[in-house]
Amino acid sequence: MANFFTLLAQKQEKLHIKYYCTNWGNADSWDRFCERVKKAGYQGVEAWLPGDLKERKEMIDALQKYGLSLGLLSGGSGASFEQYRESFKRNLEEAAAMKPDYINCHTGKEYYSFEQNKQLIDIGQVVMEKQHVPVYHETHRGRFSFAAHLTKDYLAKIPSLRLALDISHWCNVHESLLGDQQEAVALALARTEHIHARIGHPEGPQVNDPAAPEWKNTVDQHLAWWDEIVKQHKQNGAKVLTITTEFGPAGYLPTLPFTQQPVADQWSVNVYMLNLLKDRYKE
């Protein structure tokens, strides 16, 4: 018979993984979109907060109708850093007021100084503590976190910094599967709270179809990174890990010349990733 400590360890390792569908590229109404999301087996939707109040209400009504959770994206804009900072703060506070499961921030610019980007990260920390909504910062091209080695420096200097890991961007930026960035990647995995499950490669942030056999080694490497995050969450006694399948639409998804016909179906690719991960991380 298992002893008390074994049973306790097993109980602590119980981790619920919650899956969100991106609305990036969606052309349906919110009601139709959420109906499809629910039927596919997702538990939530990840989206930018609609600026139009009518659309915002349509989003909320559809989420409630189909019993779906919400994860929000947030960021900033402006010609100067000061304008960007105010926009970032305003947008983040507005997103937090919606009380989503989490907020995934597109934070700063790759050309802002460390001190400037840290101001934005600090704003995220203040909003998180005030509104009691998790705030994460996505690893993304064009942001402070665009490269593995530079993100490592931010993580080392800002202990509270937590990531939404979209490691596909780093594969593209470094033109590799990051075999020579193992220390930076390990630190990032240890500080990840949300995953964007897209498969990148050395020449782009999105493979054409992750089911294609030519991408097997690339997919396996991404799965190994995500496996480590899941393992660490279990070991740390975390109750929830959130994952968004985030393959993008035509343009981000490769297209044929002249016709601009996408070479794969975005919805099908994201549902493929959902089922792959749900099967891999069965509870």
C-alpha positions as CSV (number, residue, x, y, z in Angstrom):
1,M,0.0,0.0,0.0
2,A,1.3,3.5,-0.9
3,N,2.3,5.4,2.2
4,F,1.1,8.9,3.1
5,F,4.0,10.7,1.5
6,T,3.6,8.9,-1.8
7,L,-0.1,9.7,-1.9
8,L,0.6,13.3,-1.0
9,A,3.2,13.6,-3.8
10,Q,0.7,12.1,-6.3
11,K,-2.0,14.6,-5.2
12,Q,0.4,17.5,-5.6
13,E,1.3,16.4,-9.1
14,K,-2.3,16.7,-10.3
15,L,-2.2,19.4,-12.9
16,H,-5.1,20.7,-14.9
17,I,-4.1,21.9,-18.4
18,K,-6.6,24.4,-19.9
19,Y,-6.7,25.0,-23.6
20,Y,-7.6,28.2,-25.4
21,C,-8.3,28.9,-29.0
22,T,-6.9,32.0,-30.7
23,N,-9.4,34.2,-32.5
24,W,-6.7,35.5,-34.8
25,G,-7.9,35.2,-38.3
26,N,-11.5,34.5,-37.3
27,A,-14.1,35.9,-39.7
28,D,-17.2,34.4,-38.0
29,S,-19.5,36.1,-35.5
30,W,-18.5,35.7,-31.9
31,D,-21.4,33.3,-31.4
32,R,-20.5,31.1,-34.3
33,F,-16.8,31.2,-33.4
34,C,-17.4,30.2,-29.8
35,E,-19.8,27.4,-30.8
36,R,-17.0,25.9,-33.0
37,V,-14.4,26.4,-30.2
38,K,-16.6,24.6,-27.7
39,K,-17.4,21.7,-30.1
40,A,-13.7,21.3,-30.9
41,G,-12.9,20.7,-27.2
42,Y,-11.3,24.0,-26.0
43,Q,-12.1,25.5,-22.6
44,G,-11.4,29.1,-23.6
45,V,-10.6,31.7,-26.1
46,E,-7.6,34.0,-26.3
47,A,-8.2,37.4,-27.9
48,W,-7.4,41.1,-27.9
49,L,-10.0,43.1,-26.1
50,P,-12.4,44.5,-28.7
51,G,-12.3,48.3,-28.7
52,D,-15.8,48.5,-30.0
53,L,-18.2,48.1,-27.1
54,K,-20.9,46.4,-29.1
55,E,-18.4,43.7,-30.2
56,R,-17.1,43.4,-26.7
57,K,-20.6,42.6,-25.5
58,E,-21.1,40.1,-28.3
59,M,-17.8,38.4,-27.2
60,I,-18.8,38.3,-23.5
61,D,-22.3,37.0,-24.3
62,A,-20.9,34.2,-26.6
63,L,-18.4,33.2,-24.0
64,Q,-21.0,32.9,-21.3
65,K,-23.4,31.1,-23.7
66,Y,-20.9,28.4,-24.5
67,G,-19.2,28.2,-21.1
68,L,-15.8,29.4,-22.3
69,S,-13.1,31.2,-20.4
70,L,-11.2,34.2,-21.6
71,G,-7.5,35.0,-21.9
72,L,-6.6,38.5,-23.1
73,L,-3.8,39.9,-25.1
74,S,-2.6,43.4,-24.4
75,G,0.1,45.8,-25.6
76,G,0.9,49.4,-26.3
77,S,1.5,51.9,-29.1
78,G,2.9,55.4,-29.7
79,A,5.5,57.4,-31.5
80,S,7.6,57.9,-28.4
81,F,8.4,55.7,-25.4
82,E,6.3,57.9,-23.2
83,Q,3.3,57.6,-25.4
84,Y,3.8,53.8,-25.6
85,R,4.1,53.5,-21.8
86,E,0.8,55.4,-21.2
87,S,-0.9,53.3,-23.9
88,F,0.5,50.1,-22.5
89,K,-0.7,51.0,-18.9
90,R,-4.1,52.1,-20.1
91,N,-4.7,49.0,-22.2
92,L,-3.5,46.7,-19.5
93,E,-5.7,48.2,-16.8
94,E,-8.7,48.0,-19.1
95,A,-7.9,44.3,-19.9
96,A,-7.5,43.5,-16.2
97,A,-10.9,45.1,-15.4
98,M,-12.4,42.3,-17.5
99,K,-11.0,39.7,-15.0
100,P,-9.7,37.2,-17.6
101,D,-7.9,34.1,-16.6
102,Y,-4.7,35.8,-17.6
103,I,-3.3,38.6,-19.6
104,N,-0.6,37.9,-22.2
105,C,1.4,41.1,-22.9
106,H,3.2,42.1,-26.1
107,T,5.7,44.2,-24.0
108,G,7.9,46.9,-25.2
109,K,10.2,47.1,-28.3
110,E,13.4,45.3,-29.1
111,Y,15.1,48.7,-29.5
112,Y,13.9,50.1,-26.1
113,S,16.6,50.2,-23.4
114,F,16.6,47.7,-20.6
115,E,15.4,50.4,-18.3
116,Q,12.5,51.4,-20.5
117,N,11.3,47.9,-21.0
118,K,11.6,47.2,-17.3
119,Q,9.3,50.2,-16.7
120,L,6.7,48.3,-18.7
121,I,7.3,45.0,-17.0
122,D,6.9,46.8,-13.6
123,I,3.6,48.3,-14.8
124,G,2.5,44.7,-15.4
125,Q,3.5,43.7,-11.9
126,V,1.6,46.5,-10.3
127,V,-1.6,45.8,-12.3
128,M,-1.3,42.1,-11.5
129,E,-1.0,42.8,-7.8
130,K,-3.8,45.4,-7.8
131,Q,-6.3,43.5,-9.9
132,H,-5.3,39.9,-8.9
133,V,-5.1,38.9,-12.6
134,P,-2.0,37.0,-13.8
135,V,0.1,39.1,-16.2
136,Y,2.6,37.4,-18.4
137,H,5.0,38.7,-21.1
138,E,5.2,36.9,-24.4
139,T,8.5,35.9,-26.1
140,H,7.9,37.6,-29.4
141,R,9.8,39.2,-32.3
142,G,9.9,43.0,-32.0
143,R,9.4,42.9,-28.2
144,F,11.9,43.1,-25.3
145,S,11.9,39.3,-25.3
146,F,12.6,38.8,-29.0
147,A,15.9,36.8,-28.4
148,A,16.7,34.0,-26.0
149,H,20.0,35.5,-24.7
150,L,18.5,38.9,-24.1
151,T,15.4,37.5,-22.4
152,K,17.8,35.5,-20.1
153,D,19.2,38.8,-18.9
154,Y,15.8,40.2,-18.1
155,L,14.8,37.0,-16.2
156,A,18.1,37.1,-14.2
157,K,17.6,40.7,-13.2
158,I,13.8,40.7,-12.6
159,P,12.9,37.7,-10.4
160,S,9.1,38.3,-10.7
161,L,9.1,38.2,-14.5
162,R,6.9,35.4,-15.8
163,L,6.6,34.4,-19.5
164,A,4.1,33.4,-22.0
165,L,6.4,31.2,-24.0
166,D,6.1,31.3,-27.8
167,I,9.4,29.7,-28.5
168,S,8.7,29.6,-32.3
169,H,9.9,33.2,-32.5
170,W,13.3,32.3,-31.0
171,C,13.7,29.5,-33.5
172,N,13.2,32.1,-36.3
173,V,15.4,34.8,-34.7
174,H,18.3,32.5,-34.0
175,E,17.9,30.4,-37.2
176,S,18.1,27.3,-35.1
177,L,16.3,24.9,-32.8
178,L,18.3,26.6,-30.0
179,G,20.8,23.8,-29.4
180,D,23.4,26.5,-28.6
181,Q,21.0,28.5,-26.3
182,Q,20.3,25.8,-23.8
183,E,21.0,27.8,-20.6
184,A,18.7,30.6,-21.8
185,V,16.0,28.2,-22.8
186,A,16.1,26.3,-19.5
187,L,15.7,29.5,-17.6
188,A,12.8,30.6,-19.8
189,L,11.1,27.2,-19.4
190,A,11.4,27.5,-15.6
191,R,9.7,30.9,-15.7
192,T,6.9,30.1,-18.1
193,E,3.2,30.2,-17.0
194,H,1.5,30.2,-20.4
195,I,2.3,28.4,-23.7
196,H,1.6,29.5,-27.2
197,A,1.6,26.1,-28.9
198,R,2.9,27.0,-32.4
199,I,5.7,25.2,-34.1
200,G,8.5,27.4,-35.5
201,H,11.6,26.6,-37.5
202,P,14.9,28.2,-38.3
203,E,13.5,30.1,-41.3
204,G,10.1,31.1,-39.9
205,P,7.8,31.3,-36.9
206,Q,5.3,28.8,-38.3
207,V,5.6,25.5,-40.1
208,N,3.1,25.0,-42.9
209,D,1.5,22.0,-41.3
210,P,2.7,20.3,-38.1
211,A,1.2,17.0,-39.2
212,A,3.6,16.8,-42.2
213,P,6.3,14.2,-41.7
214,E,9.1,16.5,-42.8
215,W,8.5,18.5,-39.6
216,K,8.7,15.6,-37.2
217,N,12.0,16.5,-35.6
218,T,11.0,20.1,-35.2
219,V,7.7,19.2,-33.7
220,D,9.4,16.8,-31.3
221,Q,11.8,19.5,-30.1
222,H,8.9,21.8,-29.3
223,L,7.1,19.0,-27.5
224,A,10.2,18.3,-25.5
225,W,10.3,22.0,-24.4
226,W,6.6,21.9,-23.4
227,D,7.0,18.5,-21.7
228,E,9.6,20.2,-19.4
229,I,7.2,23.0,-18.5
230,V,4.4,20.5,-17.7
231,K,6.9,18.5,-15.6
232,Q,8.0,21.5,-13.7
233,H,4.5,22.7,-13.0
234,K,3.6,19.3,-11.6
235,Q,6.7,19.3,-9.4
236,N,5.9,22.8,-8.2
237,G,2.4,21.8,-7.2
238,A,0.7,24.1,-9.7
239,K,-3.0,23.5,-10.2
240,V,-3.4,25.0,-13.7
241,L,-1.3,25.5,-16.8
242,T,-2.8,27.4,-19.7
243,I,-2.0,26.7,-23.4
244,T,-3.2,28.5,-26.6
245,T,-2.9,26.8,-30.0
246,E,-1.8,29.8,-32.0
247,F,-1.2,28.9,-35.6
248,G,-2.0,32.1,-37.6
249,P,-4.0,32.8,-40.8
250,A,-2.9,33.2,-44.4
251,G,0.0,35.5,-44.5
252,Y,1.5,34.1,-41.4
253,L,0.5,30.7,-42.6
254,P,2.4,30.2,-45.9
255,T,0.5,30.8,-49.1
256,L,0.9,29.9,-52.8
257,P,2.2,32.6,-55.1
258,F,-0.2,34.7,-57.2
259,T,-3.4,33.1,-55.7
260,Q,-2.4,33.6,-52.0
261,Q,-4.1,30.4,-51.3
262,P,-3.0,29.1,-47.9
263,V,-1.2,25.8,-48.1
264,A,-3.1,24.4,-45.1
265,D,-6.3,25.2,-43.2
266,Q,-5.7,27.3,-40.1
267,W,-8.6,25.9,-38.1
268,S,-7.7,22.3,-38.8
269,V,-4.0,22.9,-37.9
270,N,-5.0,24.4,-34.5
271,V,-7.4,21.6,-33.7
272,Y,-4.7,19.1,-34.7
273,M,-2.4,20.7,-32.1
274,L,-5.2,20.7,-29.5
275,N,-5.8,17.0,-29.9
276,L,-2.1,16.2,-30.0
277,L,-1.5,18.0,-26.7
278,K,-4.7,16.7,-25.0
279,D,-3.6,13.2,-25.9
280,R,-0.1,13.8,-24.7
281,Y,-1.0,15.4,-21.4
282,K,-4.0,13.3,-20.4
283,E,-5.0,13.9,-16.9
